[in-house]
Amino acid sequence: MLSRNQQEASSIPTTVHKYSSPIPLHHPINQQSPSTQERKRAEKSGRRVKTGQRKAKDPKNRIEHMPADVLIMGFPRNGEDNFGPSHVPTFPLSLPTEGFALPTTWTPSTSSPTPSSAADSKTATATTTPTRPPPSPPPPPPPPPPAPSPGDLLASLFSFDAPEDGDQKWVRADEPPQQKPVPAVPDEAKSKNGGGKRARRAPAAGGGGGGGYSGSPGPVEPVAGSTRRLWVKDRKKEWWDNLSRPDVTDEEFRAAFRMSRATFDMICDELDAAVTKKNTMLREAVPVRQRVAVCIWRLATGEPLRLVSNRFGLGISTCHKLVLEVCAAIKDVLMPKFLQWPDEPQLGHIKRRFESLSGIPNVAGSMYTTHVPIIAPKARVADYYNKRHTERNQRTSYSITVQGVVDDRGAFTDICIGWPGSLPDDQVLEKSALHQRASRGLLRDVWIVGNSGHPLTDWVLVPYTQKNQTWAQHEFNERVGAVQRVAREAFARLKGRWACLQKRTEVKLQDLPVVLGACCILHNICESREEPVTAAERFELFDDEMVAENAVRSATAQLAREHIAHNLLHHGPAVTPFL
């Protein structure tokens, strides 16, 4: 049924207009029609009725839901024919397009009709102009889809893709058709990973939570050529496998590890109990021989951990951990056997051999101090700054000191490692355990031959440092130089065998003394087993010696040195060629 306003408006000659474009929001179609009393008063006074600003009574109160092909009916004002797209009708009405009989196009008469003359509205004749056919009704909307079941709530995330080969596979709608979900981890893989505590889990097929792929009731078939992610990376170790074969020559093995296979096997046997690890349910432990080989090759070559990892098929962090563990085991297990201060019988043999070499009696060892370059530390940088190396190398250098005492064979009997490189040799000596042992009276009747950087004390014998020297003093310096040469050559072989001492290392400063101590212990093992140093492995020392500030610290020692110099010149074997 029509409303009251529509019934009154139906008696007025109208013209039908059709707008094919969408109606904007500011169009008067969105305005409310005036009341009957307002329209009658407007007709009497001859003015236009102002419409309200409230929206029309639309079922959903939204102009966007109105069809594009909307029909608008209007009426003329004061006899004027104002109907057209350029004139907005005063009384718009939106009518549905189906279920409503539309008349043909009407032509208003010349006289201005009134709403009360209903008979006159019936006498209006229809025009003979061709009429525009009514718009075709829109197609009926498709039936609504059935409500999805609880099992298919995530089915809208997927589209059904049918490739040319005829295979039908479920894929995500927002991904390319060729991408497929990752297959679920089988049960046996979960049991191997210990229940999947830290392993990556693939999304379960058909699962509904956690963003898992869903859309089909059955399991998703695996992608062709895909492999399951393993938590242990497969690394290549052909280099180590080739060297561990029994048919490898001793020269090839020595070139890699700076020692023969027999010496390497002896070290592995000594460290077996200290470095052996048990196998776990997750993986097998690294064998003892490979652990020791990682440490020795790293010390021998000084190569970065990345290359060590590639050689032995292990991770970088694993190699770094193995180096520190094996070095600590060498210090704990092998140091008591191969690096100790000699006892009385051994000390007697050392004294006799040094005396036969230089003619100086009671010499128990030769002392030398070298520097090992390091990376600039984060704390106390000025303490580790090496001024002498910086001036010689023309670049900023930082170092730590290594003080060692060797016997006549070049094996270390005492070492002091880790003091900053800015300290001179005499201060390093004062801070060493050797100086504390001498202060307690444990180094009586022995001489430790040092260089010009060490002071002359009751147990340290050093050469003369003045420029104008006597014949006796010159002879004494020549004999002391022969003993001092033993220590220099020992340190040269030490740095030649273990190239990690020649350049800055990646080891932290707090772990460096253990690593350098392991190098000294391995040096003693090689010296005891007479492992040769090739010409390519020789290293020339560049440690600058500085004269100590207080060169003479004991008057008794000064008299003893003059007595030894006099005896060497007049009673000992001649060393100076022109005497």
C-alpha positions as CSV (number, residue, x, y, z in Angstrom):
1,M,0.0,0.0,0.0
2,L,1.1,3.5,-0.7
3,S,1.5,6.1,2.0
4,R,-0.6,9.2,2.2
5,N,2.0,11.4,0.5
6,Q,2.4,8.9,-2.3
7,Q,-1.4,8.7,-2.8
8,E,-1.7,12.5,-3.1
9,A,1.3,12.7,-5.4
10,S,-0.1,10.0,-7.7
11,S,-2.8,12.4,-9.0
12,I,-0.2,14.8,-10.3
13,P,1.1,14.4,-13.9
14,T,4.5,13.1,-13.7
15,T,7.5,12.4,-15.8
16,V,9.7,9.5,-15.3
17,H,13.5,10.0,-15.3
18,K,16.1,7.3,-15.2
19,Y,19.6,7.8,-13.8
20,S,22.0,5.1,-14.8
21,S,24.9,6.5,-12.6
22,P,25.1,6.0,-8.8
23,I,23.4,8.7,-6.7
24,P,25.8,10.8,-4.6
25,L,25.3,11.3,-1.0
26,H,24.4,15.0,-1.3
27,H,21.6,14.3,-3.8
28,P,18.1,15.3,-2.7
29,I,17.1,11.6,-2.9
30,N,18.6,11.5,0.6
31,Q,16.2,14.2,1.9
32,Q,12.9,13.6,3.7
33,S,9.7,14.6,1.8
34,P,7.7,17.6,3.1
35,S,4.4,17.1,4.9
36,T,1.0,17.7,3.3
37,Q,0.3,20.9,5.1
38,E,3.6,22.4,4.1
39,R,3.0,21.5,0.5
40,K,-0.5,23.1,0.5
41,R,0.8,26.3,2.0
42,A,3.6,26.4,-0.5
43,E,1.1,26.0,-3.4
44,K,-1.0,28.9,-2.2
45,S,1.9,31.2,-1.6
46,G,3.8,30.2,-4.7
47,R,7.1,29.4,-3.0
48,R,9.2,26.2,-3.0
49,V,9.0,23.9,-0.1
50,K,12.2,23.4,1.8
51,T,13.0,19.8,2.6
52,G,14.4,18.6,5.8
53,Q,17.9,17.4,6.4
54,R,17.0,14.1,7.8
55,K,17.6,11.0,5.7
56,A,14.8,9.2,3.9
57,K,13.1,6.2,5.4
58,D,15.3,3.6,3.8
59,P,15.2,0.0,5.1
60,K,18.9,0.1,5.8
61,N,19.3,3.9,5.9
62,R,22.3,3.7,3.5
63,I,22.3,5.3,0.0
64,E,25.0,2.9,-1.0
65,H,22.5,0.0,-1.1
66,M,20.2,1.7,-3.6
67,P,20.4,0.2,-7.1
68,A,22.2,2.1,-9.8
69,D,19.1,2.1,-12.1
70,V,16.8,4.1,-9.8
71,L,13.6,5.8,-11.0
72,I,12.6,9.2,-9.7
73,M,9.2,10.8,-10.0
74,G,8.6,14.5,-9.7
75,F,6.1,17.3,-10.5
76,P,6.3,20.7,-12.2
77,R,6.2,23.9,-10.2
78,N,4.1,26.9,-11.4
79,G,3.5,25.4,-14.8
80,E,7.1,25.1,-15.7
81,D,8.5,22.0,-17.2
82,N,11.6,21.5,-15.0
83,F,12.0,17.9,-15.5
84,G,15.4,16.8,-16.7
85,P,18.8,15.7,-15.5
86,S,19.9,19.3,-15.1
87,H,17.0,20.2,-12.7
88,V,16.5,18.4,-9.5
89,P,12.9,17.5,-8.8
90,T,11.2,19.1,-5.8
91,F,9.5,16.0,-4.6
92,P,11.6,12.9,-5.2
93,L,10.5,9.4,-4.5
94,S,12.6,6.3,-5.0
95,L,10.5,3.4,-6.2
96,P,11.4,-0.3,-6.6
97,T,11.8,-1.6,-10.1
98,E,10.0,-4.9,-9.7
99,G,6.4,-5.5,-8.7
100,F,5.4,-1.9,-9.7
101,A,3.4,-0.9,-12.8
102,L,5.0,2.1,-14.5
103,P,2.9,4.3,-16.9
104,T,4.1,5.6,-20.2
105,T,5.8,9.0,-20.4
106,W,3.5,11.8,-19.6
107,T,3.4,15.3,-21.1
108,P,2.0,18.0,-18.8
109,S,-0.7,20.3,-20.1
110,T,-0.3,24.1,-20.6
111,S,-2.6,24.9,-17.7
112,S,-1.3,24.5,-14.2
113,P,-3.3,21.7,-12.7
114,T,-4.1,21.5,-9.0
115,P,-4.1,18.6,-6.8
116,S,-7.9,18.9,-6.2
117,S,-8.8,18.5,-10.0
118,A,-8.5,14.8,-10.2
119,A,-10.7,14.6,-13.3
120,D,-8.4,16.9,-15.3
121,S,-5.5,14.7,-14.6
122,K,-7.4,11.9,-16.3
123,T,-7.9,13.9,-19.5
124,A,-4.2,14.3,-20.1
125,T,-3.3,12.7,-23.3
126,A,-0.3,10.6,-23.8
127,T,2.3,11.7,-26.2
128,T,2.9,10.0,-29.5
129,T,6.6,10.1,-29.1
130,P,8.3,6.7,-28.8
131,T,8.5,5.7,-25.2
132,R,11.6,4.4,-23.5
133,P,11.1,0.8,-22.5
134,P,11.1,0.0,-18.8
135,P,14.4,-1.2,-17.4
136,S,14.9,-4.9,-17.3
137,P,14.8,-6.3,-13.8
138,P,18.2,-7.3,-12.3
139,P,19.0,-11.0,-12.1
140,P,17.9,-12.6,-8.9
141,P,20.7,-12.9,-6.3
142,P,22.4,-16.2,-5.9
143,P,21.2,-18.4,-3.1
144,P,23.3,-18.0,0.1
145,P,25.9,-20.7,0.7
146,P,25.2,-23.2,3.3
147,A,26.7,-22.6,6.7
148,P,30.1,-24.2,7.1
149,S,30.5,-27.1,9.5
150,P,32.9,-26.7,12.5
151,G,35.5,-28.8,10.7
152,D,35.6,-26.5,7.7
153,L,35.9,-23.2,9.5
154,L,39.3,-22.6,7.9
155,A,38.3,-23.8,4.5
156,S,38.0,-20.2,3.3
157,L,41.7,-19.8,3.6
158,F,42.3,-22.3,0.7
159,S,41.4,-22.4,-2.9
160,F,41.1,-25.5,-5.0
161,D,43.8,-25.6,-7.6
162,A,43.6,-28.0,-10.5
163,P,46.8,-28.1,-12.5
164,E,47.0,-29.2,-16.1
165,D,48.2,-32.7,-15.1
166,G,44.9,-33.3,-13.4
167,D,46.2,-33.6,-9.8
168,Q,44.1,-31.7,-7.3
169,K,46.0,-30.3,-4.3
170,W,45.0,-28.0,-1.5
171,V,47.0,-24.7,-1.4
172,R,46.7,-21.4,0.5
173,A,44.6,-18.8,-1.3
174,D,47.2,-16.1,-0.6
175,E,50.2,-18.1,-1.8
176,P,51.2,-19.2,-5.3
177,P,49.7,-22.6,-6.3
178,Q,53.1,-24.3,-6.4
179,Q,53.8,-23.7,-2.8
180,K,52.7,-26.5,-0.5
181,P,52.6,-27.0,3.3
182,V,55.6,-28.5,5.1
183,P,54.8,-32.2,5.9
184,A,54.4,-33.2,9.5
185,V,57.4,-34.7,11.3
186,P,57.0,-38.5,11.5
187,D,56.8,-40.3,14.9
188,E,60.2,-41.9,14.6
189,A,61.8,-38.5,14.0
190,K,60.1,-37.2,17.1
191,S,61.4,-40.0,19.3
192,K,64.9,-39.5,18.0
193,N,64.8,-35.8,18.9
194,G,63.9,-36.7,22.4
195,G,60.2,-35.8,22.1
196,G,60.9,-32.7,20.1
197,K,61.8,-30.5,23.0
198,R,64.0,-28.1,21.0
199,A,63.4,-29.4,17.5
200,R,61.4,-27.5,15.0
201,R,58.0,-29.0,14.5
202,A,56.2,-28.9,11.2
203,P,52.5,-27.8,11.3
204,A,50.2,-30.7,11.7
205,A,48.1,-31.6,8.6
206,G,44.5,-30.6,9.0
207,G,45.1,-28.8,12.3
208,G,43.0,-25.9,13.2
209,G,45.2,-23.8,15.5
210,G,48.5,-21.9,15.5
211,G,48.2,-20.9,11.8
212,G,48.5,-24.4,10.6
213,Y,47.4,-25.4,7.1
214,S,43.9,-26.8,6.9
215,G,41.2,-27.3,4.4
216,S,41.2,-31.1,3.7
217,P,40.3,-33.8,6.2
218,G,43.2,-36.0,5.3
219,P,47.0,-35.4,5.7
220,V,48.7,-33.1,3.2
221,E,50.9,-35.0,0.8
222,P,54.7,-34.0,1.1
223,V,56.3,-31.7,-1.5
224,A,58.4,-33.6,-4.0
225,G,62.2,-33.3,-3.3
226,S,61.7,-31.8,0.2
227,T,64.0,-32.9,3.1
228,R,63.4,-32.8,6.8
229,R,65.4,-30.1,8.7
230,L,68.0,-31.7,11.0
231,W,69.5,-30.0,14.1
232,V,73.0,-31.3,13.3
233,K,74.5,-29.8,10.2
234,D,76.2,-32.2,7.9
235,R,79.8,-30.9,7.4
236,K,82.6,-32.2,5.2
237,K,85.8,-33.4,6.9
238,E,87.7,-35.1,4.1
239,W,90.9,-33.3,5.0
240,W,91.0,-34.8,8.5
241,D,89.8,-38.2,7.3
242,N,92.7,-38.3,4.8
243,L,95.3,-37.4,7.5
244,S,93.9,-39.9,9.9
245,R,94.4,-42.8,7.5
246,P,97.3,-45.1,8.4
247,D,98.9,-44.9,5.0
248,V,99.7,-41.2,5.3
249,T,103.4,-40.5,5.4
250,D,105.1,-39.1,8.4
251,E,106.2,-36.0,6.5
252,E,102.7,-35.1,5.6
253,F,101.5,-35.5,9.1
254,R,104.5,-33.5,10.5
255,A,103.8,-30.6,8.0
256,A,100.3,-30.3,9.3
257,F,100.8,-30.8,13.1
258,R,104.5,-29.9,13.6
259,M,105.2,-33.3,15.1
260,S,105.3,-37.0,14.0
261,R,102.5,-39.4,14.3
262,A,104.2,-41.2,17.2
263,T,104.4,-38.0,19.2
264,F,100.8,-37.2,18.4
265,D,99.6,-40.6,19.5
266,M,101.5,-40.2,22.8
267,I,99.8,-36.9,23.5
268,C,96.4,-38.5,22.7
269,D,97.1,-41.4,25.1
270,E,98.1,-39.0,27.9
271,L,95.0,-36.9,27.4
272,D,92.5,-39.7,26.8
273,A,91.0,-39.7,30.3
274,A,90.8,-35.9,30.5
275,V,89.2,-35.0,27.2
276,T,87.0,-38.1,26.5
277,K,83.3,-37.3,26.3
278,K,80.4,-39.8,26.4
279,N,77.9,-40.3,23.6
280,T,74.4,-39.1,24.1
281,M,71.0,-40.0,22.7
282,L,71.2,-37.0,20.4
283,R,74.6,-37.6,18.8
284,E,78.0,-39.1,19.2
285,A,80.8,-37.3,20.9
286,V,83.8,-36.0,19.1
287,P,86.7,-38.6,19.3
288,V,89.8,-37.9,21.3
289,R,92.1,-37.9,18.4
290,Q,90.0,-35.3,16.6
291,R,89.8,-33.2,19.7
292,V,93.5,-33.1,20.1
293,A,94.1,-32.6,16.4
294,V,91.8,-29.5,16.4
295,C,93.8,-27.9,19.2
296,I,97.3,-28.7,17.8
297,W,96.4,-27.7,14.3
298,R,95.0,-24.4,15.5
299,L,98.1,-23.7,17.6
300,A,100.5,-24.8,14.9
301,T,99.0,-22.7,12.0
302,G,97.3,-19.9,13.8
303,E,94.5,-20.0,11.3
304,P,91.1,-18.5,12.2
305,L,88.4,-20.7,13.6
306,R,86.5,-20.6,10.3
307,L,89.2,-22.5,8.6
308,V,89.6,-24.9,11.5
309,S,85.8,-25.6,11.2
310,N,86.1,-26.4,7.5
311,R,89.1,-28.7,8.0
312,F,87.6,-30.9,10.7
313,G,83.9,-30.7,9.9
314,L,82.9,-29.1,13.2
315,G,81.1,-25.9,14.1
316,I,83.1,-22.7,14.8
317,S,82.0,-22.5,18.4
318,T,82.7,-26.2,18.9
319,C,86.3,-25.8,17.6
320,H,86.9,-22.8,19.9
321,K,85.6,-24.8,22.9
322,L,87.8,-27.8,22.0
323,V,90.9,-25.6,21.8
324,L,90.3,-24.3,25.3
325,E,89.4,-27.7,26.7
326,V,92.5,-29.4,25.3
327,C,94.8,-26.6,26.3
328,A,93.5,-26.8,29.9
329,A,94.0,-30.6,29.8
330,I,97.6,-30.1,28.6
331,K,98.2,-27.7,31.5
332,D,96.7,-30.0,34.1
333,V,98.0,-33.4,32.8
334,L,101.2,-32.8,30.9
335,M,102.7,-29.8,32.7
336,P,103.7,-31.8,35.8
337,K,105.5,-34.3,33.5
338,F,107.2,-32.0,30.9
339,L,107.6,-28.5,32.4
340,Q,109.0,-28.4,36.0
341,W,111.9,-26.9,37.7
342,P,114.7,-29.5,37.7
343,D,115.6,-31.4,40.8
344,E,119.1,-31.7,42.2
345,P,120.4,-34.5,39.9
346,Q,118.9,-32.8,36.8
347,L,120.2,-29.5,38.0
348,G,123.7,-30.9,38.3
349,H,123.6,-32.2,34.7
350,I,122.4,-28.8,33.4
351,K,125.2,-26.9,35.2
352,R,127.9,-29.2,33.8
353,R,126.5,-28.8,30.2
354,F,126.3,-25.0,30.5
355,E,129.8,-24.9,31.9
356,S,131.2,-26.9,29.0
357,L,129.4,-24.5,26.6
358,S,130.5,-21.2,28.2
359,G,133.0,-21.8,30.9
360,I,130.8,-20.1,33.5
361,P,130.1,-22.3,36.5
362,N,126.8,-22.9,38.3
363,V,124.6,-21.8,35.4
364,A,121.1,-23.4,35.9
365,G,119.3,-21.8,33.0
366,S,119.1,-19.1,30.4
367,M,116.3,-16.5,30.7
368,Y,114.5,-14.5,27.9
369,T,111.4,-12.4,27.7
370,T,109.4,-12.1,24.5
371,H,106.1,-10.4,23.5
372,V,103.0,-11.9,21.9
373,P,100.8,-9.5,19.9
374,I,97.1,-9.3,21.0
375,I,94.0,-7.4,20.0
376,A,93.5,-4.2,21.9
377,P,91.7,-5.1,25.1
378,K,88.6,-3.3,26.3
379,A,90.0,-2.4,29.7
380,R,93.4,-1.0,30.6
381,V,94.4,-0.4,27.0
382,A,97.5,1.7,28.0
383,D,99.0,-1.1,30.1
384,Y,99.2,-3.4,27.0
385,Y,100.5,-0.7,24.6
386,N,103.9,-1.8,23.3
387,K,105.9,1.3,22.4
388,R,108.9,-0.4,21.0
389,H,106.9,-2.6,18.6
390,T,104.8,0.4,17.6
391,E,107.8,2.4,16.7
392,R,109.5,-0.4,14.8
393,N,106.3,-1.6,12.9
394,Q,104.9,1.9,12.4
395,R,101.5,0.8,13.7
396,T,99.9,0.6,17.0
397,S,100.8,-2.7,18.8
398,Y,99.5,-4.3,22.0
399,S,101.1,-7.3,23.6
400,I,101.5,-9.5,26.6
401,T,104.9,-10.9,27.9
402,V,106.1,-14.4,28.0
403,Q,109.2,-14.9,30.3
404,G,110.8,-18.3,30.2
405,V,113.9,-20.0,31.6
406,V,115.3,-22.9,29.5
407,D,117.9,-25.5,30.1
408,D,120.9,-26.4,27.8
409,R,118.6,-28.3,25.4
410,G,116.2,-25.4,25.0
411,A,113.4,-26.9,27.1
412,F,111.5,-24.6,29.4
413,T,112.0,-25.1,33.1
414,D,110.0,-22.0,34.2
415,I,107.6,-19.7,32.5
416,C,105.7,-16.5,33.5
417,I,102.9,-15.5,31.1
418,G,100.3,-12.7,30.9
419,W,101.9,-9.5,32.2
420,P,101.1,-6.4,30.1
421,G,103.4,-5.5,27.2
422,S,104.2,-2.0,28.5
423,L,106.2,-3.4,31.4
424,P,110.0,-3.7,30.9
425,D,111.9,-7.0,31.5
426,D,113.1,-6.2,35.0
427,Q,109.5,-5.4,36.2
428,V,108.2,-8.6,34.7
429,L,110.9,-10.5,36.5
430,E,110.0,-8.9,39.8
431,K,106.4,-10.0,39.4
432,S,107.2,-13.6,38.4
433,A,107.1,-16.7,40.6
434,L,110.8,-17.3,39.9
435,H,111.6,-14.1,41.8
436,Q,109.5,-15.1,44.7
437,R,111.3,-18.5,44.8
438,A,114.6,-16.8,44.8
439,S,113.5,-14.4,47.6
440,R,112.7,-17.4,49.8
441,G,116.3,-18.7,49.3
442,L,115.5,-21.6,46.9
443,L,118.0,-20.5,44.2
444,R,121.2,-20.5,46.1
445,D,124.5,-21.2,44.4
446,V,123.0,-21.0,41.0
447,W,123.0,-18.4,38.2
448,I,120.2,-17.6,35.8
449,V,121.8,-15.8,32.8
450,G,119.7,-12.9,31.6
451,N,120.1,-10.1,29.0
452,S,120.8,-6.4,29.4
453,G,117.1,-5.7,30.3
454,H,117.4,-7.7,33.5
455,P,119.2,-6.4,36.7
456,L,122.2,-7.9,38.2
457,T,121.2,-9.7,41.5
458,D,122.5,-12.5,43.6
459,W,121.1,-15.1,41.3
460,V,120.7,-13.3,37.9
461,L,123.9,-12.9,35.9
462,V,123.8,-10.2,33.1
463,P,126.4,-8.8,30.7
464,Y,128.2,-5.5,31.1
465,T,126.3,-2.6,29.5
466,Q,128.8,0.3,29.5
467,K,130.4,1.3,26.3
468,N,134.1,1.3,27.3
469,Q,134.8,-2.3,28.3
470,T,138.0,-4.0,29.4
471,W,139.3,-7.2,27.8
472,A,137.8,-9.2,30.7
473,Q,134.5,-7.6,30.4
474,H,134.4,-8.2,26.7
475,E,135.3,-11.8,27.2
476,F,132.6,-12.2,29.8
477,N,130.0,-10.7,27.5
478,E,131.0,-13.2,24.8
479,R,130.5,-16.1,27.2
480,V,127.2,-14.8,28.5
481,G,126.0,-14.3,24.9
482,A,126.6,-18.0,24.2
483,V,124.3,-18.9,27.1
484,Q,121.8,-16.3,26.1
485,R,121.7,-17.6,22.6
486,V,120.3,-20.9,23.8
487,A,117.2,-19.1,25.2
488,R,116.8,-17.0,22.1
489,E,116.9,-20.0,19.8
490,A,114.4,-21.8,22.0
491,F,111.9,-19.0,21.8
492,A,112.5,-18.8,18.0
493,R,111.6,-22.5,17.7
494,L,108.7,-22.0,20.0
495,K,107.2,-19.3,17.8
496,G,108.2,-21.2,14.7
497,R,106.4,-24.3,15.7
498,W,103.3,-22.6,17.0
499,A,102.4,-19.8,14.6
500,C,99.6,-18.6,16.8
501,L,102.2,-16.7,18.8
502,Q,103.3,-14.7,15.7
503,K,100.1,-12.8,15.1
504,R,97.1,-11.5,17.0
505,T,94.8,-14.3,18.1
506,E,91.1,-14.5,18.6
507,V,91.4,-15.9,22.1
508,K,90.2,-13.8,24.9
509,L,92.7,-12.1,27.1
510,Q,91.8,-14.1,30.2
511,D,92.1,-17.4,28.3
512,L,95.4,-16.5,26.6
513,P,97.8,-17.6,29.4
514,V,96.5,-21.1,29.3
515,V,96.9,-21.3,25.5
516,L,100.4,-19.9,25.6
517,G,101.3,-22.2,28.4
518,A,100.1,-25.2,26.3
519,C,102.4,-24.1,23.5
520,C,105.4,-24.1,25.9
521,I,104.5,-27.6,27.2
522,L,104.1,-28.9,23.6
523,H,107.4,-27.3,22.8
524,N,109.1,-29.3,25.6
525,I,107.5,-32.5,24.3
526,C,108.8,-31.9,20.8
527,E,112.3,-31.0,22.2
528,S,112.4,-34.1,24.3
529,R,111.4,-36.3,21.3
530,E,113.8,-34.4,19.0
531,E,111.2,-33.2,16.6
532,P,113.0,-31.0,14.0
533,V,112.0,-27.5,12.9
534,T,112.2,-27.1,9.1
535,A,113.6,-24.0,7.4
536,A,110.1,-22.8,6.5
537,E,109.1,-22.9,10.1
538,R,112.0,-20.8,11.5
539,F,111.2,-17.5,13.0
540,E,113.4,-14.5,13.7
541,L,112.8,-12.7,17.0
542,F,112.5,-8.9,17.0
543,D,112.3,-8.2,20.7
544,D,114.1,-4.9,21.5
545,E,116.2,-5.1,24.7
546,M,116.3,-2.1,26.9
547,V,118.8,-1.5,29.7
548,A,117.3,-1.8,33.1
549,E,117.1,1.5,35.1
550,N,118.9,0.0,38.1
551,A,121.2,-2.4,36.4
552,V,123.3,-3.4,39.5
553,R,121.2,-4.2,42.6
554,S,123.7,-6.3,44.5
555,A,127.3,-5.4,45.4
556,T,128.1,-9.1,46.1
557,A,126.9,-10.1,42.7
558,Q,129.0,-7.3,41.1
559,L,132.2,-8.7,42.7
560,A,131.3,-12.2,41.7
561,R,130.8,-11.2,38.1
562,E,134.2,-9.4,38.0
563,H,135.8,-12.6,39.4
564,I,134.2,-14.7,36.8
565,A,135.3,-12.3,34.0
566,H,138.9,-12.4,35.3
567,N,139.0,-16.2,35.3
568,L,137.5,-16.5,31.9
569,L,140.1,-14.2,30.4
570,H,143.2,-15.8,32.1
571,H,142.3,-19.3,33.0
572,G,139.2,-20.3,31.0
573,P,139.1,-21.4,27.3
574,A,139.6,-18.6,24.9
575,V,136.4,-17.5,23.1
576,T,137.6,-14.1,21.6
577,P,139.4,-14.9,18.3
578,F,142.1,-12.3,18.6
579,L,143.4,-13.3,22.0
